Amino acid sequence: MEQKWPQQIWLVRHGQSAGNVARDAATAANEFLIDIAERDVDVPLSELGTRQADATGAVVRDPAARAAAQCRAVLPLPARPRHRASHTAMPRP
């Protein structure tokens, strides 16, 4: 019987968000509230998170890595994962 499922699955979570940075600042200042304007799921990536997404994208876009992993992208709806996906986007099959 032919196997129809990939042998490997790569799970990639978003990189550091501006919300993570704001949370760390609030924690360091012993503040109860985290200073973010958007709802948490829509907070954009921080500069570090963008670099993390770019680095992930470099691996995912590598043809040999893609072939080995049989990569497929499943993109969630919230803004931050879409932002990350825009940095890790790979060519459509």
Buried (B, 14 or more C-beta within 10 A) or exposed (E): EEEEEEEEEBEBEBBBBBBBBBBEEBEEEEEEEBEBEEEBBBBBBBEEBBBBBBEBBEBBBBEEBBEEBEBEEEEEEBBBBEBBBEBBBBEEE
